[in-house]
Amino acid sequence: MIFTAIFVVFAAILVPLALKTVLEKNLTHSAIFLMTFLFVLSGLFIFLGASLVGTIELLVFIGAVVTLLVFTLMLTGGRELE
């Protein structure tokens, strides 16, 4: 029962973050929402017992991919989408 409630809480956090990532017009804000989404998703993986997948997601996706995306957006002047 408690595991289902915690899973629902994680899902309730993940769905709005995913929507904000896709629908945000500011690219830098979208990258920040993506990083937060991936962080919560890795927490969900760790909670479900897949600690290796959660750790890899933390290291690879958040540590490398999103950081590279943020630096790229800042160097190119990530403007708002029209």
Phi and psi in radians as a Rosetta constraint file:
Dihedral C 1 N 2 CA 2 C 2 CIRCULARHARMONIC -1.211 0.35
Dihedral N 2 CA 2 C 2 N 3 CIRCULARHARMONIC -0.580 0.35
Dihedral C 2 N 3 CA 3 C 3 CIRCULARHARMONIC -1.164 0.35
Dihedral N 3 CA 3 C 3 N 4 CIRCULARHARMONIC -0.658 0.35
Dihedral C 3 N 4 CA 4 C 4 CIRCULARHARMONIC -1.136 0.35
Dihedral N 4 CA 4 C 4 N 5 CIRCULARHARMONIC -0.713 0.35
Dihedral C 4 N 5 CA 5 C 5 CIRCULARHARMONIC -1.133 0.35
Dihedral N 5 CA 5 C 5 N 6 CIRCULARHARMONIC -0.719 0.35
Dihedral C 5 N 6 CA 6 C 6 CIRCULARHARMONIC -1.178 0.35
Dihedral N 6 CA 6 C 6 N 7 CIRCULARHARMONIC -0.679 0.35
Dihedral C 6 N 7 CA 7 C 7 CIRCULARHARMONIC -1.091 0.35
Dihedral N 7 CA 7 C 7 N 8 CIRCULARHARMONIC -0.709 0.35
Dihedral C 7 N 8 CA 8 C 8 CIRCULARHARMONIC -1.134 0.35
Dihedral N 8 CA 8 C 8 N 9 CIRCULARHARMONIC -0.658 0.35
Dihedral C 8 N 9 CA 9 C 9 CIRCULARHARMONIC -1.125 0.35
Dihedral N 9 CA 9 C 9 N 10 CIRCULARHARMONIC -0.795 0.35
Dihedral C 9 N 10 CA 10 C 10 CIRCULARHARMONIC -1.040 0.35
Dihedral N 10 CA 10 C 10 N 11 CIRCULARHARMONIC -0.767 0.35
Dihedral C 10 N 11 CA 11 C 11 CIRCULARHARMONIC -1.131 0.35
Dihedral N 11 CA 11 C 11 N 12 CIRCULARHARMONIC -0.663 0.35
Dihedral C 11 N 12 CA 12 C 12 CIRCULARHARMONIC -1.167 0.35
Dihedral N 12 CA 12 C 12 N 13 CIRCULARHARMONIC -0.440 0.35
Dihedral C 12 N 13 CA 13 C 13 CIRCULARHARMONIC -1.468 0.35
Dihedral N 13 CA 13 C 13 N 14 CIRCULARHARMONIC -0.671 0.35
Dihedral C 13 N 14 CA 14 C 14 CIRCULARHARMONIC -1.228 0.35
Dihedral N 14 CA 14 C 14 N 15 CIRCULARHARMONIC -0.697 0.35
Dihedral C 14 N 15 CA 15 C 15 CIRCULARHARMONIC -1.118 0.35
Dihedral N 15 CA 15 C 15 N 16 CIRCULARHARMONIC -0.853 0.35
Dihedral C 15 N 16 CA 16 C 16 CIRCULARHARMONIC -1.124 0.35
Dihedral N 16 CA 16 C 16 N 17 CIRCULARHARMONIC -0.592 0.35
Dihedral C 16 N 17 CA 17 C 17 CIRCULARHARMONIC -1.132 0.35
Dihedral N 17 CA 17 C 17 N 18 CIRCULARHARMONIC -0.697 0.35
Dihedral C 17 N 18 CA 18 C 18 CIRCULARHARMONIC -1.138 0.35
Dihedral N 18 CA 18 C 18 N 19 CIRCULARHARMONIC -0.720 0.35
Dihedral C 18 N 19 CA 19 C 19 CIRCULARHARMONIC -1.141 0.35
Dihedral N 19 CA 19 C 19 N 20 CIRCULARHARMONIC -0.739 0.35
Dihedral C 19 N 20 CA 20 C 20 CIRCULARHARMONIC -1.141 0.35
Dihedral N 20 CA 20 C 20 N 21 CIRCULARHARMONIC -0.595 0.35
Dihedral C 20 N 21 CA 21 C 21 CIRCULARHARMONIC -1.095 0.35
Dihedral N 21 CA 21 C 21 N 22 CIRCULARHARMONIC -0.737 0.35
Dihedral C 21 N 22 CA 22 C 22 CIRCULARHARMONIC -1.395 0.35
Dihedral N 22 CA 22 C 22 N 23 CIRCULARHARMONIC -0.662 0.35
Dihedral C 22 N 23 CA 23 C 23 CIRCULARHARMONIC -1.596 0.35
Dihedral N 23 CA 23 C 23 N 24 CIRCULARHARMONIC -0.153 0.35
Dihedral C 23 N 24 CA 24 C 24 CIRCULARHARMONIC -1.220 0.35
Dihedral N 24 CA 24 C 24 N 25 CIRCULARHARMONIC 2.366 0.35
Dihedral C 24 N 25 CA 25 C 25 CIRCULARHARMONIC -1.476 0.35
Dihedral N 25 CA 25 C 25 N 26 CIRCULARHARMONIC -0.539 0.35
Dihedral C 25 N 26 CA 26 C 26 CIRCULARHARMONIC -1.414 0.35
Dihedral N 26 CA 26 C 26 N 27 CIRCULARHARMONIC 2.126 0.35
Dihedral C 26 N 27 CA 27 C 27 CIRCULARHARMONIC -1.179 0.35
Dihedral N 27 CA 27 C 27 N 28 CIRCULARHARMONIC -0.592 0.35
Dihedral C 27 N 28 CA 28 C 28 CIRCULARHARMONIC -1.182 0.35
Dihedral N 28 CA 28 C 28 N 29 CIRCULARHARMONIC -0.733 0.35
Dihedral C 28 N 29 CA 29 C 29 CIRCULARHARMONIC -1.128 0.35
Dihedral N 29 CA 29 C 29 N 30 CIRCULARHARMONIC -0.654 0.35
Dihedral C 29 N 30 CA 30 C 30 CIRCULARHARMONIC -1.102 0.35
Dihedral N 30 CA 30 C 30 N 31 CIRCULARHARMONIC -0.682 0.35
Dihedral C 30 N 31 CA 31 C 31 CIRCULARHARMONIC -1.170 0.35
Dihedral N 31 CA 31 C 31 N 32 CIRCULARHARMONIC -0.640 0.35
Dihedral C 31 N 32 CA 32 C 32 CIRCULARHARMONIC -1.182 0.35
Dihedral N 32 CA 32 C 32 N 33 CIRCULARHARMONIC -0.712 0.35
Dihedral C 32 N 33 CA 33 C 33 CIRCULARHARMONIC -1.120 0.35
Dihedral N 33 CA 33 C 33 N 34 CIRCULARHARMONIC -0.656 0.35
Dihedral C 33 N 34 CA 34 C 34 CIRCULARHARMONIC -1.108 0.35
Dihedral N 34 CA 34 C 34 N 35 CIRCULARHARMONIC -0.736 0.35
Dihedral C 34 N 35 CA 35 C 35 CIRCULARHARMONIC -1.123 0.35
Dihedral N 35 CA 35 C 35 N 36 CIRCULARHARMONIC -0.734 0.35
Dihedral C 35 N 36 CA 36 C 36 CIRCULARHARMONIC -1.148 0.35
Dihedral N 36 CA 36 C 36 N 37 CIRCULARHARMONIC -0.717 0.35
Dihedral C 36 N 37 CA 37 C 37 CIRCULARHARMONIC -1.031 0.35
Dihedral N 37 CA 37 C 37 N 38 CIRCULARHARMONIC -0.821 0.35
Dihedral C 37 N 38 CA 38 C 38 CIRCULARHARMONIC -1.173 0.35
Dihedral N 38 CA 38 C 38 N 39 CIRCULARHARMONIC -0.587 0.35
Dihedral C 38 N 39 CA 39 C 39 CIRCULARHARMONIC -1.142 0.35
Dihedral N 39 CA 39 C 39 N 40 CIRCULARHARMONIC -0.803 0.35
Dihedral C 39 N 40 CA 40 C 40 CIRCULARHARMONIC -1.164 0.35
Dihedral N 40 CA 40 C 40 N 41 CIRCULARHARMONIC -0.650 0.35
Dihedral C 40 N 41 CA 41 C 41 CIRCULARHARMONIC -1.129 0.35
Dihedral N 41 CA 41 C 41 N 42 CIRCULARHARMONIC -0.683 0.35
Dihedral C 41 N 42 CA 42 C 42 CIRCULARHARMONIC -1.182 0.35
Dihedral N 42 CA 42 C 42 N 43 CIRCULARHARMONIC -0.601 0.35
Dihedral C 42 N 43 CA 43 C 43 CIRCULARHARMONIC -1.099 0.35
Dihedral N 43 CA 43 C 43 N 44 CIRCULARHARMONIC -0.658 0.35
Dihedral C 43 N 44 CA 44 C 44 CIRCULARHARMONIC -1.148 0.35
Dihedral N 44 CA 44 C 44 N 45 CIRCULARHARMONIC -0.742 0.35
Dihedral C 44 N 45 CA 45 C 45 CIRCULARHARMONIC -1.062 0.35
Dihedral N 45 CA 45 C 45 N 46 CIRCULARHARMONIC -0.763 0.35
Dihedral C 45 N 46 CA 46 C 46 CIRCULARHARMONIC -1.121 0.35
Dihedral N 46 CA 46 C 46 N 47 CIRCULARHARMONIC -0.704 0.35
Dihedral C 46 N 47 CA 47 C 47 CIRCULARHARMONIC -1.092 0.35
Dihedral N 47 CA 47 C 47 N 48 CIRCULARHARMONIC -0.646 0.35
Dihedral C 47 N 48 CA 48 C 48 CIRCULARHARMONIC -1.399 0.35
Dihedral N 48 CA 48 C 48 N 49 CIRCULARHARMONIC -0.032 0.35
Dihedral C 48 N 49 CA 49 C 49 CIRCULARHARMONIC 1.743 0.35
Dihedral N 49 CA 49 C 49 N 50 CIRCULARHARMONIC 0.002 0.35
Dihedral C 49 N 50 CA 50 C 50 CIRCULARHARMONIC -1.712 0.35
Dihedral N 50 CA 50 C 50 N 51 CIRCULARHARMONIC 1.192 0.35
Dihedral C 50 N 51 CA 51 C 51 CIRCULARHARMONIC -1.183 0.35
Dihedral N 51 CA 51 C 51 N 52 CIRCULARHARMONIC -0.532 0.35
Dihedral C 51 N 52 CA 52 C 52 CIRCULARHARMONIC -1.147 0.35
Dihedral N 52 CA 52 C 52 N 53 CIRCULARHARMONIC -0.784 0.35
Dihedral C 52 N 53 CA 53 C 53 CIRCULARHARMONIC -1.121 0.35
Dihedral N 53 CA 53 C 53 N 54 CIRCULARHARMONIC -0.739 0.35
Dihedral C 53 N 54 CA 54 C 54 CIRCULARHARMONIC -1.097 0.35
Dihedral N 54 CA 54 C 54 N 55 CIRCULARHARMONIC -0.709 0.35
Dihedral C 54 N 55 CA 55 C 55 CIRCULARHARMONIC -1.208 0.35
Dihedral N 55 CA 55 C 55 N 56 CIRCULARHARMONIC -0.726 0.35
Dihedral C 55 N 56 CA 56 C 56 CIRCULARHARMONIC -1.102 0.35
Dihedral N 56 CA 56 C 56 N 57 CIRCULARHARMONIC -0.692 0.35
Dihedral C 56 N 57 CA 57 C 57 CIRCULARHARMONIC -1.122 0.35
Dihedral N 57 CA 57 C 57 N 58 CIRCULARHARMONIC -0.706 0.35
Dihedral C 57 N 58 CA 58 C 58 CIRCULARHARMONIC -1.069 0.35
Dihedral N 58 CA 58 C 58 N 59 CIRCULARHARMONIC -0.832 0.35
Dihedral C 58 N 59 CA 59 C 59 CIRCULARHARMONIC -1.261 0.35
Dihedral N 59 CA 59 C 59 N 60 CIRCULARHARMONIC -0.829 0.35
Dihedral C 59 N 60 CA 60 C 60 CIRCULARHARMONIC -1.421 0.35
Dihedral N 60 CA 60 C 60 N 61 CIRCULARHARMONIC -0.990 0.35
Dihedral C 60 N 61 CA 61 C 61 CIRCULARHARMONIC -1.266 0.35
Dihedral N 61 CA 61 C 61 N 62 CIRCULARHARMONIC -0.915 0.35
Dihedral C 61 N 62 CA 62 C 62 CIRCULARHARMONIC -1.313 0.35
Dihedral N 62 CA 62 C 62 N 63 CIRCULARHARMONIC -0.727 0.35
Dihedral C 62 N 63 CA 63 C 63 CIRCULARHARMONIC -1.253 0.35
Dihedral N 63 CA 63 C 63 N 64 CIRCULARHARMONIC -0.578 0.35
Dihedral C 63 N 64 CA 64 C 64 CIRCULARHARMONIC -2.001 0.35
Dihedral N 64 CA 64 C 64 N 65 CIRCULARHARMONIC -0.974 0.35
Dihedral C 64 N 65 CA 65 C 65 CIRCULARHARMONIC -1.176 0.35
Dihedral N 65 CA 65 C 65 N 66 CIRCULARHARMONIC -0.870 0.35
Dihedral C 65 N 66 CA 66 C 66 CIRCULARHARMONIC -1.213 0.35
Dihedral N 66 CA 66 C 66 N 67 CIRCULARHARMONIC -0.631 0.35
Dihedral C 66 N 67 CA 67 C 67 CIRCULARHARMONIC -1.101 0.35
Dihedral N 67 CA 67 C 67 N 68 CIRCULARHARMONIC -0.756 0.35
Dihedral C 67 N 68 CA 68 C 68 CIRCULARHARMONIC -1.088 0.35
Dihedral N 68 CA 68 C 68 N 69 CIRCULARHARMONIC -0.706 0.35
Dihedral C 68 N 69 CA 69 C 69 CIRCULARHARMONIC -1.107 0.35
Dihedral N 69 CA 69 C 69 N 70 CIRCULARHARMONIC -0.760 0.35
Dihedral C 69 N 70 CA 70 C 70 CIRCULARHARMONIC -1.131 0.35
Dihedral N 70 CA 70 C 70 N 71 CIRCULARHARMONIC -0.773 0.35
Dihedral C 70 N 71 CA 71 C 71 CIRCULARHARMONIC -1.117 0.35
Dihedral N 71 CA 71 C 71 N 72 CIRCULARHARMONIC -0.686 0.35
Dihedral C 71 N 72 CA 72 C 72 CIRCULARHARMONIC -1.108 0.35
Dihedral N 72 CA 72 C 72 N 73 CIRCULARHARMONIC -0.750 0.35
Dihedral C 72 N 73 CA 73 C 73 CIRCULARHARMONIC -1.149 0.35
Dihedral N 73 CA 73 C 73 N 74 CIRCULARHARMONIC -0.668 0.35
Dihedral C 73 N 74 CA 74 C 74 CIRCULARHARMONIC -1.236 0.35
Dihedral N 74 CA 74 C 74 N 75 CIRCULARHARMONIC -0.629 0.35
Dihedral C 74 N 75 CA 75 C 75 CIRCULARHARMONIC -1.278 0.35
Dihedral N 75 CA 75 C 75 N 76 CIRCULARHARMONIC -0.573 0.35
Dihedral C 75 N 76 CA 76 C 76 CIRCULARHARMONIC -1.603 0.35
Dihedral N 76 CA 76 C 76 N 77 CIRCULARHARMONIC 0.021 0.35
Dihedral C 76 N 77 CA 77 C 77 CIRCULARHARMONIC 1.233 0.35
Dihedral N 77 CA 77 C 77 N 78 CIRCULARHARMONIC 1.044 0.35
Dihedral C 77 N 78 CA 78 C 78 CIRCULARHARMONIC -0.909 0.35
Dihedral N 78 CA 78 C 78 N 79 CIRCULARHARMONIC 1.729 0.35
Dihedral C 78 N 79 CA 79 C 79 CIRCULARHARMONIC -1.530 0.35
Dihedral N 79 CA 79 C 79 N 80 CIRCULARHARMONIC 2.971 0.35
Dihedral C 79 N 80 CA 80 C 80 CIRCULARHARMONIC -1.284 0.35
Dihedral N 80 CA 80 C 80 N 81 CIRCULARHARMONIC 2.557 0.35
Dihedral C 80 N 81 CA 81 C 81 CIRCULARHARMONIC -1.343 0.35
Dihedral N 81 CA 81 C 81 N 82 CIRCULARHARMONIC 2.540 0.35
